[in-house]
């Protein structure tokens, strides 16, 4: 069984789409996720799934829609992917220090065109 992280877009930010972490845990568990835990104030989750988590996430989005009138964008990454990213030190070549605060963005879909840097 693999561990996954569900990252919610525009949930619990500036009063928008207020969804308690405990409610999200309950919904994901009811949709088939195992060992669900909420972390952070935005309601992001960690959970286990025996198979690819797409069906669990789709059912959870619909359950959130029915209960709260919100259908949030949910980006899912495996815990292994996140650990690989963190240990790869992708910004080391830029001179990043361990004390620097670095941010990573995960897109819900492919960009129409690459951003100019």
C-alpha positions in Angstrom: 0.0 0.0 0.0 1.5 3.3 -1.1 1.4 6.6 0.9 0.1 9.7 -0.9 -0.2 13.5 -0.2 -3.3 15.4 -1.4 -2.7 19.1 -1.9 -5.9 21.2 -2.0 -6.0 24.4 -4.1 -7.8 27.4 -2.8 -9.1 25.7 0.4 -9.1 27.5 3.7 -7.3 30.5 2.2 -8.6 34.0 3.1 -12.0 32.5 4.2 -12.5 30.8 0.9 -13.9 27.2 0.8 -13.7 26.6 4.6 -13.3 22.8 5.1 -12.1 21.5 8.4 -9.2 19.0 8.3 -11.3 16.5 10.3 -14.1 16.7 7.8 -11.7 16.1 4.9 -10.2 13.1 6.8 -13.7 11.7 7.3 -14.6 12.2 3.6 -11.4 10.6 2.3 -11.7 7.7 4.6 -15.4 7.1 3.5 -14.1 7.2 -0.1 -11.6 4.4 0.4 -8.4 6.0 1.7 -6.7 4.4 4.6 -4.7 5.9 7.5 -5.8 9.4 6.6 -4.2 12.4 8.4 -4.6 16.1 7.9 -1.7 18.5 8.2 -1.3 22.2 7.9 -4.1 24.8 8.1 -5.0 24.4 4.4 -6.5 20.9 5.1 -3.9 19.0 3.0 -3.9 15.2 3.6 -1.7 12.2 3.7 -3.3 8.8 3.1 -2.6 5.2 2.0 -4.2 3.6 -1.0 -3.8 0.1 -2.4 -4.1 1.3 -6.0 -3.6 4.5 -7.9 -5.6 7.1 -5.9 -7.5 8.7 -8.8 -10.8 7.0 -7.9 -10.6 8.0 -4.2 -9.9 11.6 -5.1 -12.7 11.7 -7.6 -15.2 10.3 -5.1 -13.9 12.7 -2.4 -14.3 15.8 -4.7 -17.9 14.8 -5.4 -18.6 14.2 -1.7 -17.1 17.6 -0.9 -19.3 19.1 -3.6 -22.5 17.5 -2.2 -21.7 18.4 1.4 -20.2 21.9 0.9 -20.9 23.2 -2.6 -17.2 23.3 -3.4 -15.3 21.1 -5.9 -11.7 21.8 -5.0 -8.7 21.1 -7.3 -6.8 18.4 -5.6 -3.2 17.6 -6.7 -1.9 14.2 -5.5 1.7 13.1 -5.3 3.1 10.0 -3.8 5.1 10.4 -0.7 8.0 8.8 -2.5 7.9 11.5 -5.2 8.0 14.2 -2.5 10.9 12.5 -0.7 12.8 12.2 -3.9 12.3 15.9 -4.7 13.4 17.0 -1.2 16.5 14.8 -1.2 17.5 15.8 -4.8 18.2 19.3 -3.7 17.0 20.7 -7.1 18.1 24.3 -6.2 21.7 23.4 -5.0 23.2 24.6 -8.3 21.6 28.0 -7.6 23.6 28.4 -4.4 20.6 27.7 -2.1 21.5 27.3 1.5 19.8 24.9 3.9 18.4 28.0 5.8 16.7 29.3 2.6 13.0 28.9 2.3 12.3 27.3 -1.0 8.9 26.7 -2.6 7.8 24.1 -5.1 4.6 24.4 -7.2 2.7 21.4 -8.6 0.5 22.1 -11.5 -2.9 20.4 -11.7 -2.5 20.1 -15.5 0.1 20.9 -18.1 0.7 24.6 -18.8 -0.5 25.8 -22.2 3.0 27.3 -22.8 6.1 27.1 -20.7 6.6 30.1 -18.4 9.4 32.5 -19.4 12.1 32.6 -16.8 
